[in-house]
Amino acid sequence: MAEAKAPHAAPSLPSSREDTCPRCGGGFHCGANDPGPCACSGLVLPPALQAELRAQYAGCLCVRCLAELARTTT
């Protein structure tokens, strides 16, 4: 069974929203509602890590943090 892709933001977020990563505090653009694929859609995170992140953080993390987490859990 394939690993799940990185979680996306809630569908109600506007595409122009600028966010602050709750993990590192850096600014980023959540592209979950953009016409093209979100930058995080190419990342693969294990389901257990996704569950942990959902429990720990209310919103999306920046691509840099998600990529770091993906590297350290594989």
MMTF fields as JSON, N, C-alpha, C and O atoms, coordinates in Angstrom:
{
  "mmtfVersion": "1.0.0",
  "mmtfProducer": "UNKNOWN",
  "numBonds": 295,
  "numAtoms": 296,
  "numGroups": 74,
  "numChains": 1,
  "numModels": 1,
  "chainsPerModel": [1],
  "groupsPerChain": [74],
  "chainIdList": ["A"],
  "bondAtomList": [4, 2, 8, 6, 12, 10, 16, 14, 20, 18, 24, 22, 28, 26, 32, 30, 36, 34, 40, 38, 44, 42, 48, 46, 52, 50, 56, 54, 60, 58, 64, 62, 68, 66, 72, 70, 76, 74, 80, 78, 84, 82, 88, 86, 92, 90, 96, 94, 100, 98, 104, 102, 108, 106, 112, 110, 116, 114, 120, 118, 124, 122, 128, 126, 132, 130, 136, 134, 140, 138, 144, 142, 148, 146, 152, 150, 156, 154, 160, 158, 164, 162, 168, 166, 172, 170, 176, 174, 180, 178, 184, 182, 188, 186, 192, 190, 196, 194, 200, 198, 204, 202, 208, 206, 212, 210, 216, 214, 220, 218, 224, 222, 228, 226, 232, 230, 236, 234, 240, 238, 244, 242, 248, 246, 252, 250, 256, 254, 260, 258, 264, 262, 268, 266, 272, 270, 276, 274, 280, 278, 284, 282, 288, 286, 292, 290],
  "bondOrderList": [1, 1, 1, 1, 1, 1, 1, 1, 1, 1, 1, 1, 1, 1, 1, 1, 1, 1, 1, 1, 1, 1, 1, 1, 1, 1, 1, 1, 1, 1, 1, 1, 1, 1, 1, 1, 1, 1, 1, 1, 1, 1, 1, 1, 1, 1, 1, 1, 1, 1, 1, 1, 1, 1, 1, 1, 1, 1, 1, 1, 1, 1, 1, 1, 1, 1, 1, 1, 1, 1, 1, 1, 1],
  "groupList": [{"groupName": "MET", "atomNameList": ["N", "CA", "C", "O"], "elementList": ["N", "C", "C", "O"], "formalChargeList": [0, 0, 0, 0], "bondAtomList": [1, 0, 2, 1, 3, 2], "bondOrderList": [1, 1, 2], "singleLetterCode": "M", "chemCompType": "L-PEPTIDE LINKING"}, {"groupName": "ALA", "atomNameList": ["N", "CA", "C", "O"], "elementList": ["N", "C", "C", "O"], "formalChargeList": [0, 0, 0, 0], "bondAtomList": [1, 0, 2, 1, 3, 2], "bondOrderList": [1, 1, 2], "singleLetterCode": "A", "chemCompType": "L-PEPTIDE LINKING"}, {"groupName": "GLU", "atomNameList": ["N", "CA", "C", "O"], "elementList": ["N", "C", "C", "O"], "formalChargeList": [0, 0, 0, 0], "bondAtomList": [1, 0, 2, 1, 3, 2], "bondOrderList": [1, 1, 2], "singleLetterCode": "E", "chemCompType": "L-PEPTIDE LINKING"}, {"groupName": "LYS", "atomNameList": ["N", "CA", "C", "O"], "elementList": ["N", "C", "C", "O"], "formalChargeList": [0, 0, 0, 0], "bondAtomList": [1, 0, 2, 1, 3, 2], "bondOrderList": [1, 1, 2], "singleLetterCode": "K", "chemCompType": "L-PEPTIDE LINKING"}, {"groupName": "PRO", "atomNameList": ["N", "CA", "C", "O"], "elementList": ["N", "C", "C", "O"], "formalChargeList": [0, 0, 0, 0], "bondAtomList": [1, 0, 2, 1, 3, 2], "bondOrderList": [1, 1, 2], "singleLetterCode": "P", "chemCompType": "L-PEPTIDE LINKING"}, {"groupName": "HIS", "atomNameList": ["N", "CA", "C", "O"], "elementList": ["N", "C", "C", "O"], "formalChargeList": [0, 0, 0, 0], "bondAtomList": [1, 0, 2, 1, 3, 2], "bondOrderList": [1, 1, 2], "singleLetterCode": "H", "chemCompType": "L-PEPTIDE LINKING"}, {"groupName": "SER", "atomNameList": ["N", "CA", "C", "O"], "elementList": ["N", "C", "C", "O"], "formalChargeList": [0, 0, 0, 0], "bondAtomList": [1, 0, 2, 1, 3, 2], "bondOrderList": [1, 1, 2], "singleLetterCode": "S", "chemCompType": "L-PEPTIDE LINKING"}, {"groupName": "LEU", "atomNameList": ["N", "CA", "C", "O"], "elementList": ["N", "C", "C", "O"], "formalChargeList": [0, 0, 0, 0], "bondAtomList": [1, 0, 2, 1, 3, 2], "bondOrderList": [1, 1, 2], "singleLetterCode": "L", "chemCompType": "L-PEPTIDE LINKING"}, {"groupName": "ARG", "atomNameList": ["N", "CA", "C", "O"], "elementList": ["N", "C", "C", "O"], "formalChargeList": [0, 0, 0, 0], "bondAtomList": [1, 0, 2, 1, 3, 2], "bondOrderList": [1, 1, 2], "singleLetterCode": "R", "chemCompType": "L-PEPTIDE LINKING"}, {"groupName": "ASP", "atomNameList": ["N", "CA", "C", "O"], "elementList": ["N", "C", "C", "O"], "formalChargeList": [0, 0, 0, 0], "bondAtomList": [1, 0, 2, 1, 3, 2], "bondOrderList": [1, 1, 2], "singleLetterCode": "D", "chemCompType": "L-PEPTIDE LINKING"}, {"groupName": "THR", "atomNameList": ["N", "CA", "C", "O"], "elementList": ["N", "C", "C", "O"], "formalChargeList": [0, 0, 0, 0], "bondAtomList": [1, 0, 2, 1, 3, 2], "bondOrderList": [1, 1, 2], "singleLetterCode": "T", "chemCompType": "L-PEPTIDE LINKING"}, {"groupName": "CYS", "atomNameList": ["N", "CA", "C", "O"], "elementList": ["N", "C", "C", "O"], "formalChargeList": [0, 0, 0, 0], "bondAtomList": [1, 0, 2, 1, 3, 2], "bondOrderList": [1, 1, 2], "singleLetterCode": "C", "chemCompType": "L-PEPTIDE LINKING"}, {"groupName": "GLY", "atomNameList": ["N", "CA", "C", "O"], "elementList": ["N", "C", "C", "O"], "formalChargeList": [0, 0, 0, 0], "bondAtomList": [1, 0, 2, 1, 3, 2], "bondOrderList": [1, 1, 2], "singleLetterCode": "G", "chemCompType": "PEPTIDE LINKING"}, {"groupName": "PHE", "atomNameList": ["N", "CA", "C", "O"], "elementList": ["N", "C", "C", "O"], "formalChargeList": [0, 0, 0, 0], "bondAtomList": [1, 0, 2, 1, 3, 2], "bondOrderList": [1, 1, 2], "singleLetterCode": "F", "chemCompType": "L-PEPTIDE LINKING"}, {"groupName": "ASN", "atomNameList": ["N", "CA", "C", "O"], "elementList": ["N", "C", "C", "O"], "formalChargeList": [0, 0, 0, 0], "bondAtomList": [1, 0, 2, 1, 3, 2], "bondOrderList": [1, 1, 2], "singleLetterCode": "N", "chemCompType": "L-PEPTIDE LINKING"}, {"groupName": "VAL", "atomNameList": ["N", "CA", "C", "O"], "elementList": ["N", "C", "C", "O"], "formalChargeList": [0, 0, 0, 0], "bondAtomList": [1, 0, 2, 1, 3, 2], "bondOrderList": [1, 1, 2], "singleLetterCode": "V", "chemCompType": "L-PEPTIDE LINKING"}, {"groupName": "GLN", "atomNameList": ["N", "CA", "C", "O"], "elementList": ["N", "C", "C", "O"], "formalChargeList": [0, 0, 0, 0], "bondAtomList": [1, 0, 2, 1, 3, 2], "bondOrderList": [1, 1, 2], "singleLetterCode": "Q", "chemCompType": "L-PEPTIDE LINKING"}, {"groupName": "TYR", "atomNameList": ["N", "CA", "C", "O"], "elementList": ["N", "C", "C", "O"], "formalChargeList": [0, 0, 0, 0], "bondAtomList": [1, 0, 2, 1, 3, 2], "bondOrderList": [1, 1, 2], "singleLetterCode": "Y", "chemCompType": "L-PEPTIDE LINKING"}],
  "groupTypeList": [0, 1, 2, 1, 3, 1, 4, 5, 1, 1, 4, 6, 7, 4, 6, 6, 8, 2, 9, 10, 11, 4, 8, 11, 12, 12, 12, 13, 5, 11, 12, 1, 14, 9, 4, 12, 4, 11, 1, 11, 6, 12, 7, 15, 7, 4, 4, 1, 7, 16, 1, 2, 7, 8, 1, 16, 17, 1, 12, 11, 7, 11, 15, 8, 11, 7, 1, 2, 7, 1, 8, 10, 10, 10],
  "groupIdList": [1, 2, 3, 4, 5, 6, 7, 8, 9, 10, 11, 12, 13, 14, 15, 16, 17, 18, 19, 20, 21, 22, 23, 24, 25, 26, 27, 28, 29, 30, 31, 32, 33, 34, 35, 36, 37, 38, 39, 40, 41, 42, 43, 44, 45, 46, 47, 48, 49, 50, 51, 52, 53, 54, 55, 56, 57, 58, 59, 60, 61, 62, 63, 64, 65, 66, 67, 68, 69, 70, 71, 72, 73, 74],
  "secStructList": [7, 7, 7, 7, 5, 7, 7, 7, 7, 7, 6, 6, 1, 7, 6, 6, 7, 3, 3, 3, 7, 6, 6, 6, 7, 7, 3, 3, 3, 7, 7, 6, 6, 1, 1, 1, 7, 7, 4, 4, 4, 4, 7, 5, 7, 7, 2, 2, 2, 2, 2, 2, 2, 2, 2, 2, 7, 1, 1, 7, 7, 7, 2, 2, 2, 2, 2, 2, 2, 2, 2, 2, 6, 7],
  "xCoordList": [0.836, 0.0, 0.884, 1.849, 0.565, 1.374, 1.173, 0.115, 2.215, 2.12, 1.263, 1.224, 0.588, -0.284, 0.531, 1.646, -0.029, 0.623, 0.469, -0.329, 1.243, 1.201, -0.2, -0.898, -0.61, -1.955, -2.063, -1.082, -3.262, -3.521, -4.321, -4.895, -4.348, -5.119, -6.605, -7.013, -7.389, -8.843, -9.278, -8.733, -10.24, -10.67, -11.216, -11.299, -11.589, -12.165, -11.13, -11.508, -9.832, -8.815, -8.732, -8.706, -8.69, -8.539, -7.143, -6.198, -6.993, -5.706, -4.666, -3.472, -5.074, -4.125, -3.631, -2.875, -4.033, -3.687, -2.188, -1.583, -1.615, -0.234, -0.26, -0.946, 0.478, 0.456, 1.807, 2.811, 1.802, 3.02, 3.099, 2.141, 4.223, 4.404, 4.415, 5.213, 3.541, 3.511, 4.725, 4.957, 5.497, 6.683, 7.916, 8.629, 8.177, 9.409, 9.163, 10.101, 7.903, 7.577, 7.79, 7.529, 8.261, 8.494, 7.206, 6.225, 7.222, 6.069, 6.071, 7.131, 4.882, 4.755, 3.373, 2.462, 3.218, 1.923, 1.373, 1.992, 0.215, -0.449, -1.176, -2.072, -0.807, -1.394, -2.453, -2.731, -3.048, -4.04, -5.217, -5.813, -5.561, -6.692, -6.275, -7.124, -5.001, -4.524, -4.936, -5.226, -4.966, -5.357, -4.412, -4.858, -3.139, -2.177, -1.985, -2.597, -1.14, -0.891, -0.186, 0.656, -0.536, 0.115, 1.559, 1.836, 2.472, 3.883, 4.112, 5.049, 3.283, 3.48, 2.907, 3.139, 2.171, 1.527, 2.538, 2.189, 3.761, 4.779, 5.507, 6.309, 5.231, 5.886, 5.08, 3.849, 5.785, 5.129, 5.521, 6.698, 4.501, 4.714, 4.001, 2.866, 4.639, 3.975, 2.698, 2.643, 1.679, 0.411, 0.58, -0.125, 1.476, 1.684, 2.201, 1.793, 3.095, 3.613, 2.511, 2.404, 1.696, 0.579, -0.351, -0.777, -0.664, -1.542, -0.898, -1.572, 0.389, 1.113, 1.08, 0.868, 1.29, 1.284, -0.099, -0.228, -1.131, -2.506, -2.848, -3.568, -2.335, -2.598, -1.815, -2.274, -0.641, 0.238, -0.003, 0.182, -0.411, -0.548, -1.947, -2.545, -2.464, -3.81, -3.845, -4.875, -2.773, -2.766, -1.64, -0.979, -1.44, -0.395, 0.99, 1.167, 1.956, 3.355, 3.948, 3.422, 5.032, 5.678, 6.33, 6.588, 6.588, 7.174, 8.553, 8.919, 9.309, 10.643, 10.55, 11.305, 9.633, 9.46, 8.94, 9.416, 7.955, 7.429, 8.504, 8.576, 9.337, 10.417, 11.43, 11.908, 11.756, 12.678, 12.112, 12.823, 10.834, 10.194, 10.128, 10.316, 9.866, 9.815, 11.184, 11.267, 12.246, 13.61, 13.986, 14.631, 13.591, 14.026, 13.183, 13.543, 12.068, 11.214, 11.274, 10.597, 12.066, 12.138, 13.335, 13.54],
  "yCoordList": [-1.176, 0.0, 1.243, 1.319, 2.202, 3.418, 4.324, 4.326, 5.091, 6.046, 7.224, 7.561, 7.839, 8.966, 10.223, 10.374, 11.107, 12.385, 13.312, 13.058, 14.386, 15.364, 15.942, 16.125, 16.229, 16.781, 18.172, 18.914, 18.525, 19.851, 20.674, 20.153, 21.968, 22.877, 22.657, 21.99, 23.219, 23.128, 23.755, 24.786, 23.163, 23.678, 25.093, 25.726, 25.614, 26.946, 28.064, 29.234, 27.745, 28.787, 29.417, 28.693, 30.745, 31.387, 31.167, 31.005, 31.157, 30.853, 31.934, 31.665, 33.141, 34.223, 34.293, 35.202, 33.376, 33.404, 33.204, 32.285, 34.06, 33.899, 33.407, 33.976, 32.366, 31.731, 31.84, 32.209, 31.51, 31.377, 29.926, 29.387, 29.295, 27.89, 27.757, 28.414, 26.917, 26.763, 26.021, 26.031, 25.383, 24.636, 25.527, 25.524, 26.298, 27.09, 28.586, 29.347, 29.024, 30.442, 31.219, 32.421, 30.553, 31.217, 31.444, 30.72, 32.455, 32.735, 31.859, 31.49, 31.526, 30.743, 30.923, 31.407, 30.534, 30.575, 29.159, 28.274, 28.953, 27.656, 27.624, 28.434, 26.712, 26.64, 25.573, 25.152, 25.125, 24.051, 24.412, 23.528, 25.684, 26.094, 26.798, 27.346, 26.79, 27.374, 26.497, 25.314, 27.071, 26.277, 25.098, 24.046, 25.259, 24.18, 23.381, 23.676, 22.373, 21.553, 22.348, 23.204, 22.057, 22.648, 22.148, 21.013, 22.988, 22.605, 21.363, 20.606, 21.146, 19.99, 18.699, 17.62, 18.791, 17.596, 16.562, 15.393, 16.972, 16.039, 15.33, 14.428, 15.729, 15.112, 13.921, 13.926, 12.911, 11.728, 11.611, 11.515, 11.623, 11.47, 10.214, 9.966, 9.417, 8.216, 8.593, 9.645, 7.745, 8.031, 8.335, 9.196, 7.665, 7.912, 9.332, 9.991, 9.799, 11.159, 12.165, 13.185, 11.893, 12.789, 12.924, 14.03, 11.826, 11.854, 12.664, 13.442, 12.478, 13.219, 14.725, 15.531, 15.094, 16.507, 17.121, 18.256, 16.378, 16.88, 17.097, 18.036, 16.232, 16.364, 17.528, 18.166, 17.796, 18.806, 20.207, 21.185, 20.334, 21.639, 21.818, 20.872, 23.041, 23.337, 23.569, 23.313, 24.038, 24.369, 23.693, 22.788, 24.157, 23.598, 24.023, 25.088, 23.176, 23.505, 23.928, 23.563, 24.69, 25.108, 23.904, 22.881, 24.037, 22.952, 22.579, 21.404, 23.557, 23.271, 22.339, 21.371, 22.621, 21.759, 20.385, 19.368, 20.355, 19.056, 18.214, 17.004, 18.848, 18.106, 17.583, 16.455, 18.39, 17.953, 16.772, 15.802, 16.842, 15.737, 14.48, 13.37, 14.648, 13.507, 12.827, 11.6, 13.618, 13.059, 12.316, 11.269, 12.844, 12.261, 11.07, 10.378, 10.817, 9.679, 8.538, 7.527, 8.669, 7.567, 6.701, 5.733],
  "zCoordList": [0.0, 0.0, 0.0, 0.761, -0.837, -0.969, 0.241, 0.869, 0.549, 1.641, 1.203, 0.02, 2.134, 1.844, 1.569, 2.067, 0.783, 0.5, 1.694, 2.597, 1.686, 2.763, 2.896, 1.899, 4.126, 4.331, 3.748, 3.698, 3.306, 2.758, 3.741, 4.697, 3.487, 4.323, 4.094, 3.143, 4.965, 4.833, 3.509, 3.116, 2.815, 1.525, 1.558, 0.505, 2.703, 2.771, 2.73, 2.682, 2.747, 2.721, 1.338, 0.343, 1.245, -0.054, -0.599, 0.173, -1.923, -2.533, -2.279, -2.41, -1.923, -1.704, -0.262, 0.081, 0.567, 1.977, 2.199, 1.647, 2.997, 3.417, 4.849, 5.698, 5.111, 6.421, 7.105, 6.496, 8.38, 9.164, 9.589, 10.143, 9.338, 9.69, 11.214, 11.883, 11.769, 13.225, 13.771, 14.98, 12.906, 13.364, 13.428, 14.431, 12.355, 12.298, 12.421, 12.656, 12.265, 12.364, 11.077, 11.031, 10.03, 8.752, 7.973, 8.146, 7.118, 6.279, 5.038, 4.532, 4.548, 3.325, 2.739, 3.41, 1.488, 0.815, 0.738, 0.147, 1.332, 1.23, -0.104, -0.34, -0.965, -2.296, -2.45, -3.573, -1.378, -1.449, -2.346, -2.962, -2.431, -3.256, -4.548, -5.25, -4.864, -6.11, -7.284, -7.103, -8.499, -9.667, -9.935, -10.393, -9.661, -9.869, -8.601, -7.575, -8.668, -7.476, -6.374, -6.648, -5.16, -3.994, -3.958, -4.348, -3.493, -3.429, -2.574, -2.828, -1.579, -0.702, -1.295, -0.751, -2.389, -2.938, -3.457, -3.621, -3.712, -4.162, -3.033, -3.276, -1.809, -0.652, -0.154, -0.193, 0.309, 0.858, 2.324, 2.669, 3.174, 4.61, 5.075, 4.666, 5.918, 6.443, 7.198, 7.834, 7.131, 7.822, 9.31, 9.838, 9.985, 11.416, 11.653, 12.608, 10.789, 10.908, 10.607, 11.288, 9.601, 9.289, 10.492, 10.823, 11.138, 12.314, 13.444, 14.119, 13.641, 14.675, 14.386, 15.291, 13.122, 12.752, 12.909, 13.367, 12.532, 12.691, 14.163, 14.502, 15.037, 16.473, 17.079, 18.026, 16.533, 17.119, 16.564, 17.288, 15.299, 14.651, 14.082, 13.568, 14.178, 13.687, 12.18, 11.556, 11.581, 10.16, 9.414, 9.922, 8.195, 7.34, 7.807, 8.399, 7.529, 7.742, 6.406, 5.354, 6.433, 5.199, 4.513, 5.147, 3.236, 2.461, 3.003, 3.002, 3.459, 3.997, 5.206, 5.297, 6.133, 7.306, 6.911, 7.414, 6.003, 5.574, 4.891, 5.107, 4.071, 3.401, 4.415, 4.29, 5.411, 6.46, 7.215, 7.478, 7.569, 8.275, 7.407, 7.906, 6.126, 5.215, 5.12, 5.081, 5.085, 5.014, 6.283, 6.224, 7.417, 8.69, 9.12, 10.072, 8.44, 8.826, 7.848, 8.04, 6.803, 5.829, 6.051, 5.319]
}
